[in-house]
């Protein structure tokens, strides 16, 4: 079996296009072949904070990114393709 490609989908953001970004990401995710891709959903709120949205079902119901209890994330520039979480988790990523 071939290894799945680790895909990070960013959505939301600080701009006026916040909601449009969520709709676009949702549309793209709906067309993914999950036999080929492992998904990491990263929402960006209106303040620019990044958070992990682990459950795809949670993502399907949101209209804007509001970070409550999700793990906050940041890029790690020391090694290519890593996103680090505030709780110590590391998420290797192949494609953003």
Secondary structure, 3 states (H helix, E strand, C coil): CCCCEEEEEEEECCCCCHHHHHHHHHHHHHCCCCCCEEEEEEEECCCCCEEECCCHHHHHCCCCCCCCCCCEEEEECCCCCEEEECCCCEEECCEC
